Structures are given as C-alpha cells and as structure tokens.
Amino acid sequence: MASPERATASCFCGSVQLEFPVEGKDMVNSFVCNCTDCRKITASMFASNFIVKDSSLKHLKGQDKLTQYSQSKTVASGNNMTNFFCSVCGTLLYRRSSGFPGMSITRIGTVDDLKLHETKLKPKLEVFTKDRVSWFPGVQSAEQREDGDLS
C-alpha cells in the first residue's frame, strides 16, 4: 500500500499497477523531455517523467500484461530504449535506457495520486529544450537544458 514515501501508478485500464518511491535516494529525478522520440511515443509535444531505481520499483499487478518494445534508431542519445506498455490498453508505463542501467523512466501521468503531479513529482528539470515547440514556454522553475543531460 502507498505511504507518504511511496505511491502507485497504473495504466488506463487498470490491468497493470506499480509502486515506487516519491522521495529518498531511490527517487532519482523528475523531468520534462521535449525530444522528438518522446513526442512520438507519447503522441504529445513532450513527456513528463520521473526516474526511480529498479530495485525499488514494485509490480503490484499485471507484470505479465506488459509488452516490451526496444530500439535505438530514433533515440537522440543513441542509447537503446526499452518501452514497457500495457498489452491490454497500450499505456506506456515506463522506459529503460541502456544509458541509465538499474533505473526506470516512469510517466508522471500514470501516477494515481494526482496531488503528487503538483508536489513531489513536479519536474525539476527540462531537457531537449532546443526541440521544444515555440508555443510551449517551458516548465516554470525547472532547470533548462538544450541537450538530454539528466545529471
């Protein structure tokens, strides 16, 4: 069960549910990415993400319902990116990059407690600002980076 230090996320249909930390050393970062790969995979103009260590990411239900798709051809960093989708409804729950071993890039929009979107998971960083659409001014108060450096 979720606590002030942990939360849950689920896909659109509810077949898959995750539990993860929202604070502490296993909650690595929260960020918005404007790269063209994130645009395509989210069918939107940017992706809102947070990174957690895999050792603290728990699958509460539906791990067997996850479908994986991996590629590196369109990833700006050149890293191989594996995407984990619900096979029932198609929701992208998280991604794993060869450039960030032992970590999952999870989607803020899948988090069940909407208050966390405004608080503990509010993006602290915005990357690939060079690819940002002109009508989006960026994430207020987030550090801005033209490239994809998440460190």
Buried (B, 14 or more C-beta within 10 A) or exposed (E): EBEEEBBBBBBEEBBBBBBBBBEEEBBBBBBBBBBEBBBEBBEEBBBBBBBBBBEBBEBBEBEEBBEEEEEBEEBBBEEBBBBBBBBBEEBBBBBBBBBBEEBBBBBBBBBBBEEBBEEBBBBBBBBBBEBBEEEEEBBEEBEEBEEBEBE
